[in-house]
């Protein structure tokens, strides 16, 4: 996704494809959160920027969105204002967000606990 002007569109499409058949509200929230996290990584992080979408069934059904970049600088949530600062705030309103520093950067993880099985997978 590195600095690709289409990276956010690609991330949204990938997330929607992986979550096809799940609750529409969950998919909509996940796509919004991935948009914000990828935008932040591209704007404030360092290449390479990667995305992983994981669906875990145990111990509870959970959708996990990981956005990793090579910058060691950890994001700080500011209150939203006229000139941005909405990304992490939006993500934290919709999902459980954690930040994981690593030896070559950081990963911002958003987790959605799923209460309904995906359509056709009950």
N, C-alpha and C positions, 0 to 999 in steps of 0.2 A: 504494500500500500504506500510505500515511501513517496511522499510528496506528490502523488498522483492526484490531479485535480478531481478525478472521478472516485477517489478512495472512499468518501463518505457514501456515495451512491452504491458503490460495490459492497460496502459493509452492510448497508441497509438491505440490499437484495440478498446477500448471503444469509443474514439473520432471518429474513422472511422465509427463505427457502428451507432452512434447517427446521424452522418452527411451523412449517405448513401443517395444518390440521389441528394445531393446538388452539386453545381459547383465543378468540379474536382480540380481547382486551390485553391478554398477555403478550401476544405478538405485537400489537400496536405499542405497548409500553417498552418492550424489548428493542424494537426498531428505533424508538425515540432515544432511549438510553444509549444504544450503540452509536447513533449519530453524534450525540454529545461527547461521548468518550473518545471516539476516533477524531472528531474535530479538535478536541483539547490536545490529544497526543500529537497531531500534526502541527498545531499552532504553538504548543509550548514544550513539546518533547523533542527527541532526536531520533533520526532514522537509525535502524529500521523500526517501523511500526507494524505490529502483527495483531491479528484478531483470532480468537478461538471461541467457538460457540459449542458448549457441551450440555447435553441433557443427561442428568444423573437420576437414577431411580431409587437409590438407597443412600442414606437412611430414609429420606423423603424425596419425592419427585422435585427436582430443582433444575432450573435453567441457569447456566453460568455463562456470562459474557466476560472474557478476558481481553483487555487491550494492553499490549506491552510496547514500551518504547525504550530507547537506549539512554535516555537522560536519567541521571541519578537524582535530579531535583524532584522532590515530592510535591504533588498538587496540594494547594491550600484552598479550602472552601471559603469564599467571601460571600457576603450577602449579595444577592442579585442587584444590579444597578442599571442605570441608563446605558452604560457602555459595556454590557456583557456580564460575565461572571455567573451565568445561568447554568452552564453545563454540569458541573459537579452537583450543584444544588438540585437540579432536575433529577439527576440520576439517584441521588440520595432520597428524594421524595418517592420514587417509584420502586426502588430495589434496595437490598442490603449491599452497601458499597464498602469494600475494603481495599487498602493499598498495600502492596507487597514489594518492598525494596529487594533488589537482587544484585548480584555481582556485576551485571552489565546493564543496569537500568531499573525499571520498575514495571509492575503490572497493576492496573486498576481493574478490580473485579466487581461485577454487579451480579447479584444472585436473586433470582425470583423463585420463591417456593410455590410449587404448582399444586393447586387443590383439585383440579379436574383433569382427568386423563384426556389425551388428545383424541379428536374425533376419529373413530375407526380403530382405536388402539385400547379399548376398554377391556 
